[in-house]
């Protein structure tokens, strides 16, 4: 007798999985090209490095093409050694994964079980909460402050006996704001030893020069794990490689939970090459600074109130979900992809990644073309 597909999933799939919302990535360039028949497209949706990967990374990855029939080094010695030398760590303090999200999966498997609690902020990166829910954990969120920042005081007060992991994206995606050294110290003074603090520093390279930014590498708390990635400033989103560091006992247990041979061969080689090319990283940061100033000023000039950011994106309040959706769709017609933020509990906001000079010119031209009709319908957003 045929069985209703929903009945199959009810009997086989745990509620913690069936009830998950699927992560929504930024619209791919090829998809928009097919839909609209466009040839000029600027993707400003996924906070990627518009300059692309380092030539050093490309060189190393190309060498690896001849070894694709071989498994990679399961322990990724060369990459761990490069990271250990850069940050003055022991190899035992490092864990690697397929993007920082891969390591988040290891953390969910290692530290969480049904009924345990993850404490985080609203309006933050949803990747870890998806993985935590898949492990059966309960998610508790606290509201952000009025200026789109983590409310550290509220988080400290929200810690309970069931709290197992505190997730902090610093800088935060999608708001681009960050918690300061003073705020981080205050929070840690309230965190008991049985609680793991997970710091997601995907945008660390963009924020590291802020005087009051708490570079977690200078902190050596036993119950803190920091995650960073090669997907943003290093331009290796397509090969998926991230890293984490913390107490060697925690790293040892995480390595038990990870799949062998992650990251893959090409990712390991590309990451080593990227770390060697410091000038490429510096060019990336310089371009980001220039485009941030141009874009922030453009948005303010045209009646918007962008959120000040220390990352490679700017988040913009739109006044309503309808205005957010309208701007997103109007820009798609012009070949510009930005990111609506409904999935991040911010339906009345959009996020604009910072691209090359030419890509931002494309964005500015598209905005100037559509703004008269847009503002006629939705008003001035200042």
MILOPA-16519 format. One record per residue (C-alpha): residue number from 1; x, z, y; chain. Coordinates in Angstrom, 2 decimals, decimal comma, always signed. Example, Ala and Ser with C-alpha at 12.3 -4.5 7.8 and 13.67 -1.06 7.14 Angstrom:
2
pos X Z Y unit
1 +12,30 +7,80 -4,50 A
2 +13,67 +7,14 -1,06 A
This chain:
382
pos X Z Y unit
1 +0,00 +0,00 +0,00 A
2 +1,40 -0,94 +3,44 A
3 +2,46 +2,03 +5,52 A
4 +2,06 +2,23 +9,28 A
5 +5,56 +2,06 +10,83 A
6 +4,82 +5,11 +12,94 A
7 +4,01 +7,06 +9,76 A
8 +7,35 +6,01 +8,27 A
9 +9,25 +7,36 +11,25 A
10 +7,23 +10,59 +11,20 A
11 +8,20 +11,24 +7,61 A
12 +11,85 +10,18 +7,87 A
13 +13,03 +10,70 +11,46 A
14 +13,33 +14,18 +13,01 A
15 +11,30 +14,88 +16,14 A
16 +14,55 +15,46 +18,04 A
17 +15,33 +11,75 +17,56 A
18 +11,85 +10,23 +17,71 A
19 +11,11 +11,87 +21,06 A
20 +14,27 +10,65 +22,76 A
21 +14,14 +8,21 +25,65 A
22 +16,45 +5,23 +25,25 A
23 +19,30 +5,04 +27,77 A
24 +18,80 +2,17 +30,21 A
25 +21,99 +0,39 +31,30 A
26 +22,39 -1,82 +34,35 A
27 +21,00 -5,34 +34,05 A
28 +23,60 -7,72 +32,53 A
29 +24,80 -10,69 +34,57 A
30 +23,98 -13,19 +31,81 A
31 +20,43 -11,89 +31,56 A
32 +19,77 -12,39 +35,26 A
33 +21,36 -15,84 +35,14 A
34 +18,98 -16,83 +32,34 A
35 +15,92 -15,38 +34,06 A
36 +16,55 -16,76 +37,55 A
37 +18,73 -19,80 +36,92 A
38 +21,33 -18,39 +39,31 A
39 +25,04 -19,18 +39,32 A
40 +26,18 -16,71 +41,99 A
41 +25,57 -13,15 +40,87 A
42 +27,08 -9,89 +42,12 A
43 +26,60 -6,96 +39,77 A
44 +26,58 -3,74 +41,77 A
45 +24,76 -1,64 +39,21 A
46 +27,14 +0,00 +36,74 A
47 +30,02 +1,43 +38,80 A
48 +32,59 -0,84 +37,19 A
49 +35,98 -1,73 +38,65 A
50 +35,39 -4,98 +40,57 A
51 +39,11 -5,84 +40,42 A
52 +38,98 -5,89 +36,64 A
53 +41,54 -4,45 +34,24 A
54 +45,22 -4,16 +35,00 A
55 +47,38 -7,16 +34,00 A
56 +49,44 -4,61 +32,06 A
57 +46,34 -3,65 +30,08 A
58 +45,49 -7,30 +29,41 A
59 +49,06 -7,91 +28,22 A
60 +48,95 -5,04 +25,76 A
61 +45,47 -5,90 +24,48 A
62 +46,51 -9,52 +23,95 A
63 +49,40 -8,38 +21,77 A
64 +46,94 -6,48 +19,63 A
65 +44,90 -9,58 +18,79 A
66 +47,45 -10,45 +16,10 A
67 +46,89 -7,11 +14,38 A
68 +43,10 -7,05 +14,21 A
69 +43,26 -7,16 +10,41 A
70 +44,94 -3,73 +10,50 A
71 +43,33 -0,37 +11,17 A
72 +44,58 +1,29 +14,35 A
73 +46,61 +4,47 +14,39 A
74 +43,99 +7,07 +13,50 A
75 +45,76 +9,64 +15,66 A
76 +46,32 +7,22 +18,58 A
77 +49,78 +8,67 +19,08 A
78 +50,92 +6,25 +21,81 A
79 +47,86 +6,87 +23,99 A
80 +47,89 +10,63 +23,45 A
81 +51,60 +10,69 +24,25 A
82 +51,03 +8,76 +27,49 A
83 +48,23 +11,13 +28,54 A
84 +50,22 +14,21 +27,55 A
85 +53,19 +13,05 +29,62 A
86 +50,98 +12,20 +32,61 A
87 +49,15 +15,53 +32,67 A
88 +51,85 +17,78 +31,16 A
89 +49,77 +18,61 +28,10 A
90 +50,43 +19,04 +24,42 A
91 +49,06 +16,38 +22,07 A
92 +46,91 +19,11 +20,55 A
93 +45,07 +19,55 +23,87 A
94 +43,69 +15,99 +23,80 A
95 +40,77 +14,30 +22,07 A
96 +39,97 +10,57 +22,32 A
97 +36,75 +8,65 +21,85 A
98 +34,84 +5,45 +22,42 A
99 +34,19 +6,18 +26,07 A
100 +33,57 +9,69 +27,32 A
101 +30,06 +9,37 +25,87 A
102 +31,63 +9,11 +22,43 A
103 +33,28 +12,49 +22,96 A
104 +29,99 +13,88 +24,25 A
105 +28,59 +12,97 +20,85 A
106 +31,35 +14,93 +19,12 A
107 +30,62 +17,90 +21,38 A
108 +26,90 +17,79 +20,60 A
109 +27,65 +17,69 +16,86 A
110 +30,25 +20,46 +17,07 A
111 +28,66 +23,01 +19,39 A
112 +24,90 +22,45 +19,32 A
113 +22,12 +23,07 +16,83 A
114 +18,33 +23,39 +17,05 A
115 +17,22 +26,06 +19,49 A
116 +20,47 +26,38 +21,42 A
117 +20,35 +25,64 +25,13 A
118 +22,14 +23,18 +27,38 A
119 +22,09 +24,12 +31,06 A
120 +22,56 +21,42 +33,66 A
121 +21,27 +20,12 +36,97 A
122 +18,44 +17,75 +37,64 A
123 +19,40 +14,30 +38,96 A
124 +22,59 +14,02 +36,97 A
125 +24,02 +11,74 +34,28 A
126 +21,60 +11,70 +31,35 A
127 +23,99 +10,64 +28,58 A
128 +24,85 +14,13 +27,42 A
129 +21,28 +15,41 +27,54 A
130 +20,20 +12,54 +25,26 A
131 +22,90 +13,49 +22,76 A
132 +22,11 +17,19 +23,08 A
133 +18,42 +16,59 +22,40 A
134 +19,37 +14,54 +19,34 A
135 +21,06 +17,70 +18,01 A
136 +17,85 +19,67 +18,58 A
137 +19,08 +21,52 +21,65 A
138 +16,78 +22,66 +24,45 A
139 +17,62 +21,30 +27,91 A
140 +17,23 +23,55 +30,94 A
141 +17,72 +22,00 +34,38 A
142 +17,96 +23,60 +37,80 A
143 +17,02 +21,78 +41,02 A
144 +19,71 +20,36 +43,26 A
145 +20,27 +21,52 +46,82 A
146 +18,67 +19,65 +49,70 A
147 +21,90 +17,70 +50,23 A
148 +21,91 +16,33 +46,65 A
149 +24,48 +18,73 +45,22 A
150 +24,60 +20,99 +42,18 A
151 +23,15 +24,39 +43,03 A
152 +25,91 +26,51 +41,50 A
153 +24,26 +29,82 +42,40 A
154 +21,04 +28,78 +40,66 A
155 +22,98 +27,62 +37,61 A
156 +24,81 +30,95 +37,37 A
157 +21,49 +32,81 +37,47 A
158 +19,98 +30,52 +34,81 A
159 +22,51 +31,39 +32,08 A
160 +20,87 +33,17 +29,13 A
161 +21,89 +34,44 +25,70 A
162 +20,79 +31,08 +24,26 A
163 +22,91 +29,03 +26,65 A
164 +25,61 +27,28 +24,64 A
165 +26,81 +24,45 +26,90 A
166 +26,79 +24,01 +30,67 A
167 +27,11 +20,34 +31,61 A
168 +28,52 +19,47 +35,03 A
169 +29,25 +15,95 +36,23 A
170 +31,86 +16,34 +38,95 A
171 +31,62 +14,16 +40,96 A
172 +27,98 +13,76 +40,07 A
173 +26,44 +10,49 +38,99 A
174 +24,12 +9,28 +40,49 A
175 +24,41 +11,21 +43,77 A
176 +28,18 +10,85 +44,37 A
177 +28,49 +14,48 +45,48 A
178 +30,75 +17,16 +44,02 A
179 +31,11 +20,90 +43,57 A
180 +34,03 +22,50 +45,37 A
181 +36,84 +24,72 +44,09 A
182 +35,11 +27,77 +45,54 A
183 +31,81 +26,86 +43,88 A
184 +33,47 +26,17 +40,54 A
185 +35,33 +29,49 +40,64 A
186 +32,08 +31,28 +41,48 A
187 +30,27 +29,66 +38,56 A
188 +33,07 +30,44 +36,09 A
189 +33,01 +34,09 +37,14 A
190 +29,44 +34,21 +35,75 A
191 +30,01 +32,21 +32,55 A
192 +30,40 +34,36 +29,42 A
193 +32,96 +33,45 +26,79 A
194 +30,36 +32,19 +24,28 A
195 +29,32 +29,38 +26,67 A
196 +31,18 +26,07 +26,78 A
197 +31,51 +24,42 +30,19 A
198 +31,64 +20,64 +29,87 A
199 +33,10 +18,95 +32,95 A
200 +32,39 +15,23 +33,10 A
201 +35,00 +13,83 +35,49 A
202 +34,31 +10,12 +34,99 A
203 +34,92 +9,53 +38,72 A
204 +37,90 +11,86 +39,03 A
205 +40,31 +9,21 +40,35 A
206 +38,05 +8,49 +43,32 A
207 +37,59 +12,16 +44,24 A
208 +40,97 +13,67 +43,44 A
209 +42,28 +13,54 +47,01 A
210 +39,42 +15,63 +48,40 A
211 +41,08 +18,84 +49,55 A
212 +38,43 +21,11 +48,02 A
213 +37,86 +19,12 +44,81 A
214 +38,55 +21,32 +41,75 A
215 +40,93 +19,26 +39,60 A
216 +40,21 +20,88 +36,25 A
217 +43,71 +20,04 +35,02 A
218 +44,94 +22,97 +37,12 A
219 +42,47 +25,32 +35,40 A
220 +43,17 +26,49 +31,88 A
221 +39,96 +28,21 +30,85 A
222 +39,60 +28,56 +27,08 A
223 +35,90 +27,62 +27,23 A
224 +36,17 +24,48 +29,39 A
225 +36,42 +20,90 +28,12 A
226 +37,06 +18,13 +30,63 A
227 +36,14 +14,51 +29,97 A
228 +37,58 +11,48 +31,74 A
229 +37,32 +7,77 +31,11 A
230 +39,06 +4,42 +31,42 A
231 +35,72 +2,73 +32,20 A
232 +35,63 +3,30 +35,96 A
233 +38,85 +3,28 +38,01 A
234 +40,88 +1,74 +35,18 A
235 +38,50 -1,18 +34,62 A
236 +38,17 -0,96 +30,83 A
237 +34,39 -0,50 +30,48 A
238 +34,17 -3,28 +27,92 A
239 +36,50 -1,73 +25,34 A
240 +35,15 +1,84 +25,52 A
241 +37,88 +4,44 +25,70 A
242 +37,66 +7,97 +27,04 A
243 +39,57 +11,20 +26,66 A
244 +39,01 +14,91 +26,83 A
245 +41,27 +17,90 +27,13 A
246 +40,91 +21,60 +26,53 A
247 +42,07 +24,48 +24,36 A
248 +43,78 +23,20 +21,21 A
249 +41,42 +25,16 +18,95 A
250 +38,42 +23,41 +20,51 A
251 +40,14 +20,03 +20,29 A
252 +40,98 +20,62 +16,63 A
253 +37,32 +21,19 +15,82 A
254 +36,20 +18,20 +17,88 A
255 +38,61 +16,01 +15,95 A
256 +36,91 +17,13 +12,73 A
257 +33,60 +15,84 +14,08 A
258 +34,83 +12,44 +15,29 A
259 +34,88 +9,25 +13,29 A
260 +38,30 +7,99 +12,19 A
261 +39,92 +5,09 +14,05 A
262 +38,28 +5,79 +17,41 A
263 +39,14 +4,42 +19,90 A
264 +39,72 +1,02 +18,35 A
265 +43,04 -0,82 +18,35 A
266 +42,40 -2,93 +21,47 A
267 +41,09 +0,06 +23,41 A
268 +44,14 +2,17 +22,59 A
269 +46,54 -0,58 +23,66 A
270 +44,62 -1,38 +26,85 A
271 +44,51 +2,25 +27,91 A
272 +48,27 +2,65 +27,49 A
273 +48,85 -0,47 +29,58 A
274 +46,42 +0,72 +32,26 A
275 +48,24 +4,04 +32,63 A
276 +51,52 +2,19 +33,19 A
277 +50,15 +0,13 +36,10 A
278 +49,92 +2,66 +38,91 A
279 +49,88 -0,03 +41,64 A
280 +46,71 -1,55 +40,14 A
281 +45,01 +1,83 +40,30 A
282 +46,13 +2,23 +43,91 A
283 +44,73 -1,21 +44,80 A
284 +41,46 -0,21 +43,16 A
285 +41,21 +2,97 +45,22 A
286 +42,13 +1,17 +48,44 A
287 +39,48 -1,50 +47,87 A
288 +36,96 +1,23 +47,13 A
289 +37,75 +3,06 +50,37 A
290 +37,39 -0,12 +52,43 A
291 +34,13 -1,19 +50,81 A
292 +32,69 +2,31 +51,03 A
293 +33,14 +2,40 +54,80 A
294 +31,72 -1,12 +55,22 A
295 +28,71 -0,44 +53,01 A
296 +27,89 +3,01 +54,34 A
297 +27,98 +1,73 +57,92 A
298 +25,92 -1,35 +57,03 A
299 +23,20 +0,76 +55,42 A
300 +23,01 +3,18 +58,35 A
301 +22,95 +0,31 +60,84 A
302 +19,97 -1,19 +59,03 A
303 +17,83 +1,91 +58,98 A
304 +18,81 +3,64 +55,74 A
305 +20,14 +7,17 +55,17 A
306 +22,73 +6,82 +52,39 A
307 +24,05 +9,90 +50,60 A
308 +27,72 +10,55 +51,41 A
309 +29,74 +9,86 +48,26 A
310 +33,28 +10,45 +46,94 A
311 +32,88 +7,88 +44,16 A
312 +32,65 +4,10 +43,79 A
313 +28,92 +3,97 +44,50 A
314 +26,44 +4,94 +47,19 A
315 +22,96 +6,29 +46,50 A
316 +20,20 +5,45 +48,96 A
317 +16,83 +7,20 +49,43 A
318 +14,03 +4,65 +49,72 A
319 +11,08 +6,83 +50,65 A
320 +8,98 +5,88 +47,62 A
321 +9,25 +4,53 +44,10 A
322 +7,42 +1,42 +45,25 A
323 +10,04 +0,73 +47,92 A
324 +12,83 +1,32 +45,41 A
325 +11,35 -1,14 +42,92 A
326 +10,66 -3,67 +45,65 A
327 +14,21 -3,65 +46,98 A
328 +15,64 -3,92 +43,48 A
329 +13,49 -6,94 +42,63 A
330 +14,01 -8,68 +45,97 A
331 +17,77 -8,38 +45,54 A
332 +17,55 -9,78 +42,00 A
333 +16,02 -12,92 +43,50 A
334 +19,14 -13,21 +45,67 A
335 +21,51 -12,71 +42,74 A
336 +22,44 -9,09 +43,51 A
337 +21,99 -6,41 +40,85 A
338 +21,73 -2,80 +42,02 A
339 +20,46 +0,21 +40,07 A
340 +17,04 +1,83 +40,40 A
341 +17,24 +5,50 +39,45 A
342 +13,94 +6,22 +37,75 A
343 +15,74 +7,32 +34,56 A
344 +17,64 +9,94 +36,58 A
345 +14,46 +11,56 +37,94 A
346 +15,05 +9,78 +41,26 A
347 +12,43 +7,01 +41,26 A
348 +12,53 +6,77 +45,05 A
349 +16,29 +6,08 +45,17 A
350 +18,60 +3,17 +44,38 A
351 +22,32 +3,16 +43,68 A
352 +24,74 +0,51 +44,93 A
353 +28,13 +0,13 +43,25 A
354 +31,03 -0,87 +45,47 A
355 +32,37 -4,32 +44,60 A
356 +34,93 -6,71 +45,97 A
357 +34,90 -7,76 +49,61 A
358 +33,10 -10,99 +48,62 A
359 +30,55 -9,16 +46,47 A
360 +29,71 -6,77 +49,28 A
361 +29,40 -9,71 +51,68 A
362 +26,89 -11,17 +49,20 A
363 +25,00 -7,87 +49,21 A
364 +25,00 -7,68 +53,02 A
365 +23,75 -11,27 +53,35 A
366 +21,02 -10,71 +50,76 A
367 +19,91 -7,51 +52,49 A
368 +19,75 -9,18 +55,89 A
369 +17,64 -11,95 +54,39 A
370 +15,09 -9,69 +52,71 A
371 +14,97 -6,76 +55,15 A
372 +12,52 -8,22 +57,69 A
373 +9,76 -8,59 +55,10 A
374 +10,79 -5,41 +53,26 A
375 +10,73 -3,22 +56,38 A
376 +7,48 -4,78 +57,51 A
377 +5,90 -3,45 +54,33 A
378 +7,76 -0,18 +53,88 A
379 +8,87 +0,71 +57,39 A
380 +12,17 +1,90 +58,76 A
381 +13,75 +4,36 +56,33 A
382 +15,82 +6,42 +58,77 A
